[in-house]
């Protein structure tokens, strides 16, 4: 009863999009933005044109398309157009920098890069860096112009449920991002097990995700869940703030809103001085990092709606342990989503006694089957059908799962991965810095942000001016959310006998 039945050969575009036209939803809005509304029949047609344009560009089934695209209808056209033609779309985080994209282009071996013109400043240097190895590339506007001339009819390329469908890149604590390869079945499983069976999403729901589509969380919230049930998705390409999110809720009247704790904290602060109309919402969801219990209570007080915290991952595709509308406990991640299994294991791989903490492993029908080109990482993370989450958890006496931290040094900042090593390397690139260590520290909202502990070449340089300069250097070089919010100067860093920084000694 918990698993999801699929035909032996199919193409996921049919149940997610084409089906709705045949079932009388052709005129219904699939997507709404401030600029346009796209109906299901227009979407189905644009997806066909996109698939034909991708094939015409020389991509063949199995080839990768790197799509660095903001939240807009063209994201849907490219993603589903590729899948319908058997091409594998890879939508990375759009906040990254040229070296990250150069790596992904090379690692994925993609045959084409399509990017929103806003990202030209990072994509063009990335491709330049690759020289003769760079694949063809074009902006979304150029692609759309080509699409307009392509045929609006496309036969879906059939595949098995286990066949590769799309990838999502996930960052690690050391080393480069890993491409998690997802199969055709995976979006069906998350939409059904979490979207339909936990959230009760249906065709009358209007979904609005502040988390962007490039994030596995946003991809489910803002695209696959609404399409699976013939509902409507609201898209906004701007950086989400309390103002943009509240005004979108007032304008489009969504029934489900999806955010991350950092944004809920900013929204709660804004609600202290202004009244906003959030009465259209029947449910709110939070993921990406743990939602403090106090924020749950304040949101309920201010809005009358509860926030369902749930933990998901890029590898699992969406939420696998979550609170439910009729079964929740603030300050916990909730209980395993029916259809997913969770185990907390000790360092020998044996289950811990109930109430003890250990490493969380999950069994997920929606799990990526492997990382592209990374057999060792695959073997560490995906073992006999179980996924190592890298998180430490404990189960309380009533079966609610409580997050206790990461087992590596990785930080979640605003719900997005942040590697301390990457920030340290950036700081060391500044001429005043000798050594640096980065750890997570909680801010006044109890949410984790990066803090840097720095050893200077000239200790006398320490001061507010240098702190500003180092923060500016990080903001310029790294994805903007990764800069250290605090910088402390010390004469030396704690190290192991082999010279490894002991970050645990610096956490405060
Ligand atoms: C952490 C949480 C505590 C945890 C994601 C929902 O975040 C998502 O995917 P990522 O691959 O990161 C996964 C890691 O993030 N985490 C996520 N949610 C929570 N920790 N409480 C939470 N509620 O360390 C996990 O291993 O970026 C979230 C849906 C899809 C996703 N990809």
Boltz pocket constraint, residues with backbone or C-beta under 6 A from the ligand:
constraints:
  - pocket:
      binder: B
      contacts: [[A, 170], [A, 215], [A, 216], [A, 217], [A, 218], [A, 286], [A, 287], [A, 288], [A, 289], [A, 290], [A, 291], [A, 309], [A, 310], [A, 311], [A, 312], [A, 313], [A, 314], [A, 315], [A, 317], [A, 318], [A, 319], [A, 333], [A, 389], [A, 390], [A, 391], [A, 403], [A, 406], [A, 412], [A, 415], [A, 416], [A, 417]]
      max_distance: 6.0
